[in-house]
Amino acid sequence: MSARFTDFCRSCDSSILERATTATKIKDFEQHECLPILRSYATILDNEGLQVLWHHVVQDRAKLQAQFKSGQPFPPDVSLKDKVLRILDYL
């Protein structure tokens, strides 16, 4: 987290942060099918850094897009990976 955000969090009433954390938790996320996808990219982030991670995310999304015709819906497993990659790209 940035220094400004960390300072902001320290200045907040702890109940605000607890409510925000509770409101944003996904029930049973520990079993969500996106976790294996996220873990593989977390490893890249840990080992190689943010720039390399972003490069992998962009390349992997391009590969997915190239595999399927424009306008054709992705199969469910590919759709999930595409969603995870889009979220990582936004971050």
PyMOL CGO cylinders between C-alpha atoms (Angstrom):
from pymol import cmd
from pymol.cgo import CYLINDER

trace = [
    CYLINDER, 0.00, 0.00, 0.00, 1.10, 3.54, -0.56, 0.3, 1, 1, 1, 1, 1, 1,
    CYLINDER, 1.10, 3.54, -0.56, 2.34, 5.63, 2.35, 0.3, 1, 1, 1, 1, 1, 1,
    CYLINDER, 2.34, 5.63, 2.35, -0.63, 8.00, 2.01, 0.3, 1, 1, 1, 1, 1, 1,
    CYLINDER, -0.63, 8.00, 2.01, -3.15, 5.16, 2.12, 0.3, 1, 1, 1, 1, 1, 1,
    CYLINDER, -3.15, 5.16, 2.12, -1.38, 3.59, 5.08, 0.3, 1, 1, 1, 1, 1, 1,
    CYLINDER, -1.38, 3.59, 5.08, -1.47, 6.92, 6.93, 0.3, 1, 1, 1, 1, 1, 1,
    CYLINDER, -1.47, 6.92, 6.93, -5.15, 7.31, 6.08, 0.3, 1, 1, 1, 1, 1, 1,
    CYLINDER, -5.15, 7.31, 6.08, -5.92, 3.84, 7.47, 0.3, 1, 1, 1, 1, 1, 1,
    CYLINDER, -5.92, 3.84, 7.47, -4.06, 4.61, 10.68, 0.3, 1, 1, 1, 1, 1, 1,
    CYLINDER, -4.06, 4.61, 10.68, -6.12, 7.77, 11.17, 0.3, 1, 1, 1, 1, 1, 1,
    CYLINDER, -6.12, 7.77, 11.17, -9.47, 6.02, 10.63, 0.3, 1, 1, 1, 1, 1, 1,
    CYLINDER, -9.47, 6.02, 10.63, -11.71, 4.68, 13.31, 0.3, 1, 1, 1, 1, 1, 1,
    CYLINDER, -11.71, 4.68, 13.31, -10.97, 0.94, 13.46, 0.3, 1, 1, 1, 1, 1, 1,
    CYLINDER, -10.97, 0.94, 13.46, -14.68, 0.10, 13.22, 0.3, 1, 1, 1, 1, 1, 1,
    CYLINDER, -14.68, 0.10, 13.22, -14.79, 1.74, 9.77, 0.3, 1, 1, 1, 1, 1, 1,
    CYLINDER, -14.79, 1.74, 9.77, -11.96, -0.47, 8.55, 0.3, 1, 1, 1, 1, 1, 1,
    CYLINDER, -11.96, -0.47, 8.55, -13.52, -3.56, 10.10, 0.3, 1, 1, 1, 1, 1, 1,
    CYLINDER, -13.52, -3.56, 10.10, -16.86, -2.83, 8.39, 0.3, 1, 1, 1, 1, 1, 1,
    CYLINDER, -16.86, -2.83, 8.39, -15.12, -2.23, 5.05, 0.3, 1, 1, 1, 1, 1, 1,
    CYLINDER, -15.12, -2.23, 5.05, -13.17, -5.47, 5.37, 0.3, 1, 1, 1, 1, 1, 1,
    CYLINDER, -13.17, -5.47, 5.37, -16.30, -7.42, 6.28, 0.3, 1, 1, 1, 1, 1, 1,
    CYLINDER, -16.30, -7.42, 6.28, -18.33, -5.86, 3.45, 0.3, 1, 1, 1, 1, 1, 1,
    CYLINDER, -18.33, -5.86, 3.45, -15.74, -6.71, 0.80, 0.3, 1, 1, 1, 1, 1, 1,
    CYLINDER, -15.74, -6.71, 0.80, -15.00, -10.30, 1.79, 0.3, 1, 1, 1, 1, 1, 1,
    CYLINDER, -15.00, -10.30, 1.79, -16.24, -12.95, -0.58, 0.3, 1, 1, 1, 1, 1, 1,
    CYLINDER, -16.24, -12.95, -0.58, -17.92, -15.83, 1.22, 0.3, 1, 1, 1, 1, 1, 1,
    CYLINDER, -17.92, -15.83, 1.22, -15.98, -19.09, 0.86, 0.3, 1, 1, 1, 1, 1, 1,
    CYLINDER, -15.98, -19.09, 0.86, -13.34, -17.37, -1.28, 0.3, 1, 1, 1, 1, 1, 1,
    CYLINDER, -13.34, -17.37, -1.28, -10.76, -19.91, -0.09, 0.3, 1, 1, 1, 1, 1, 1,
    CYLINDER, -10.76, -19.91, -0.09, -12.52, -22.48, -2.33, 0.3, 1, 1, 1, 1, 1, 1,
    CYLINDER, -12.52, -22.48, -2.33, -13.16, -20.19, -5.32, 0.3, 1, 1, 1, 1, 1, 1,
    CYLINDER, -13.16, -20.19, -5.32, -12.11, -21.59, -8.69, 0.3, 1, 1, 1, 1, 1, 1,
    CYLINDER, -12.11, -21.59, -8.69, -10.13, -18.45, -9.55, 0.3, 1, 1, 1, 1, 1, 1,
    CYLINDER, -10.13, -18.45, -9.55, -7.53, -19.11, -6.84, 0.3, 1, 1, 1, 1, 1, 1,
    CYLINDER, -7.53, -19.11, -6.84, -5.27, -21.41, -8.91, 0.3, 1, 1, 1, 1, 1, 1,
    CYLINDER, -5.27, -21.41, -8.91, -5.17, -18.73, -11.61, 0.3, 1, 1, 1, 1, 1, 1,
    CYLINDER, -5.17, -18.73, -11.61, -4.38, -16.00, -9.09, 0.3, 1, 1, 1, 1, 1, 1,
    CYLINDER, -4.38, -16.00, -9.09, -1.72, -18.08, -7.38, 0.3, 1, 1, 1, 1, 1, 1,
    CYLINDER, -1.72, -18.08, -7.38, 0.20, -18.60, -10.60, 0.3, 1, 1, 1, 1, 1, 1,
    CYLINDER, 0.20, -18.60, -10.60, 0.30, -14.85, -11.17, 0.3, 1, 1, 1, 1, 1, 1,
    CYLINDER, 0.30, -14.85, -11.17, 1.12, -14.15, -7.51, 0.3, 1, 1, 1, 1, 1, 1,
    CYLINDER, 1.12, -14.15, -7.51, 4.19, -16.33, -7.94, 0.3, 1, 1, 1, 1, 1, 1,
    CYLINDER, 4.19, -16.33, -7.94, 5.29, -14.21, -10.90, 0.3, 1, 1, 1, 1, 1, 1,
    CYLINDER, 5.29, -14.21, -10.90, 4.75, -11.06, -8.86, 0.3, 1, 1, 1, 1, 1, 1,
    CYLINDER, 4.75, -11.06, -8.86, 6.72, -12.43, -5.90, 0.3, 1, 1, 1, 1, 1, 1,
    CYLINDER, 6.72, -12.43, -5.90, 9.62, -13.73, -7.99, 0.3, 1, 1, 1, 1, 1, 1,
    CYLINDER, 9.62, -13.73, -7.99, 9.89, -11.20, -10.80, 0.3, 1, 1, 1, 1, 1, 1,
    CYLINDER, 9.89, -11.20, -10.80, 8.06, -8.02, -9.84, 0.3, 1, 1, 1, 1, 1, 1,
    CYLINDER, 8.06, -8.02, -9.84, 5.16, -5.93, -11.03, 0.3, 1, 1, 1, 1, 1, 1,
    CYLINDER, 5.16, -5.93, -11.03, 6.41, -5.02, -14.51, 0.3, 1, 1, 1, 1, 1, 1,
    CYLINDER, 6.41, -5.02, -14.51, 7.03, -8.65, -15.44, 0.3, 1, 1, 1, 1, 1, 1,
    CYLINDER, 7.03, -8.65, -15.44, 3.64, -9.62, -13.99, 0.3, 1, 1, 1, 1, 1, 1,
    CYLINDER, 3.64, -9.62, -13.99, 1.88, -6.98, -16.08, 0.3, 1, 1, 1, 1, 1, 1,
    CYLINDER, 1.88, -6.98, -16.08, 3.73, -8.19, -19.18, 0.3, 1, 1, 1, 1, 1, 1,
    CYLINDER, 3.73, -8.19, -19.18, 2.54, -11.76, -18.55, 0.3, 1, 1, 1, 1, 1, 1,
    CYLINDER, 2.54, -11.76, -18.55, -1.04, -10.60, -17.94, 0.3, 1, 1, 1, 1, 1, 1,
    CYLINDER, -1.04, -10.60, -17.94, -1.16, -8.63, -21.19, 0.3, 1, 1, 1, 1, 1, 1,
    CYLINDER, -1.16, -8.63, -21.19, 0.41, -11.44, -23.21, 0.3, 1, 1, 1, 1, 1, 1,
    CYLINDER, 0.41, -11.44, -23.21, -1.86, -14.09, -21.72, 0.3, 1, 1, 1, 1, 1, 1,
    CYLINDER, -1.86, -14.09, -21.72, -4.99, -12.04, -22.42, 0.3, 1, 1, 1, 1, 1, 1,
    CYLINDER, -4.99, -12.04, -22.42, -3.84, -11.55, -26.01, 0.3, 1, 1, 1, 1, 1, 1,
    CYLINDER, -3.84, -11.55, -26.01, -3.32, -15.31, -26.39, 0.3, 1, 1, 1, 1, 1, 1,
    CYLINDER, -3.32, -15.31, -26.39, -6.84, -15.97, -25.11, 0.3, 1, 1, 1, 1, 1, 1,
    CYLINDER, -6.84, -15.97, -25.11, -8.31, -13.41, -27.49, 0.3, 1, 1, 1, 1, 1, 1,
    CYLINDER, -8.31, -13.41, -27.49, -6.41, -14.93, -30.43, 0.3, 1, 1, 1, 1, 1, 1,
    CYLINDER, -6.41, -14.93, -30.43, -7.71, -18.44, -29.70, 0.3, 1, 1, 1, 1, 1, 1,
    CYLINDER, -7.71, -18.44, -29.70, -11.37, -17.50, -30.18, 0.3, 1, 1, 1, 1, 1, 1,
    CYLINDER, -11.37, -17.50, -30.18, -13.24, -15.68, -32.91, 0.3, 1, 1, 1, 1, 1, 1,
    CYLINDER, -13.24, -15.68, -32.91, -14.37, -12.15, -32.21, 0.3, 1, 1, 1, 1, 1, 1,
    CYLINDER, -14.37, -12.15, -32.21, -17.85, -12.04, -30.72, 0.3, 1, 1, 1, 1, 1, 1,
    CYLINDER, -17.85, -12.04, -30.72, -17.80, -15.73, -29.82, 0.3, 1, 1, 1, 1, 1, 1,
    CYLINDER, -17.80, -15.73, -29.82, -18.32, -16.33, -26.09, 0.3, 1, 1, 1, 1, 1, 1,
    CYLINDER, -18.32, -16.33, -26.09, -15.51, -17.98, -24.18, 0.3, 1, 1, 1, 1, 1, 1,
    CYLINDER, -15.51, -17.98, -24.18, -16.04, -21.40, -22.60, 0.3, 1, 1, 1, 1, 1, 1,
    CYLINDER, -16.04, -21.40, -22.60, -16.58, -21.03, -18.80, 0.3, 1, 1, 1, 1, 1, 1,
    CYLINDER, -16.58, -21.03, -18.80, -13.00, -21.89, -17.78, 0.3, 1, 1, 1, 1, 1, 1,
    CYLINDER, -13.00, -21.89, -17.78, -11.53, -19.50, -20.34, 0.3, 1, 1, 1, 1, 1, 1,
    CYLINDER, -11.53, -19.50, -20.34, -14.04, -16.82, -19.34, 0.3, 1, 1, 1, 1, 1, 1,
    CYLINDER, -14.04, -16.82, -19.34, -12.93, -17.08, -15.72, 0.3, 1, 1, 1, 1, 1, 1,
    CYLINDER, -12.93, -17.08, -15.72, -9.26, -16.75, -16.67, 0.3, 1, 1, 1, 1, 1, 1,
    CYLINDER, -9.26, -16.75, -16.67, -10.07, -13.76, -18.88, 0.3, 1, 1, 1, 1, 1, 1,
    CYLINDER, -10.07, -13.76, -18.88, -11.94, -12.09, -16.00, 0.3, 1, 1, 1, 1, 1, 1,
    CYLINDER, -11.94, -12.09, -16.00, -9.04, -12.67, -13.61, 0.3, 1, 1, 1, 1, 1, 1,
    CYLINDER, -9.04, -12.67, -13.61, -6.58, -11.29, -16.18, 0.3, 1, 1, 1, 1, 1, 1,
    CYLINDER, -6.58, -11.29, -16.18, -8.73, -8.21, -16.77, 0.3, 1, 1, 1, 1, 1, 1,
    CYLINDER, -8.73, -8.21, -16.77, -8.87, -7.52, -13.04, 0.3, 1, 1, 1, 1, 1, 1,
    CYLINDER, -8.87, -7.52, -13.04, -5.10, -7.93, -12.72, 0.3, 1, 1, 1, 1, 1, 1,
    CYLINDER, -5.10, -7.93, -12.72, -4.60, -5.59, -15.67, 0.3, 1, 1, 1, 1, 1, 1,
    CYLINDER, -4.60, -5.59, -15.67, -6.83, -2.95, -14.06, 0.3, 1, 1, 1, 1, 1, 1,
    CYLINDER, -6.83, -2.95, -14.06, -4.90, -3.18, -10.82, 0.3, 1, 1, 1, 1, 1, 1,
]
cmd.load_cgo(trace, "trace")
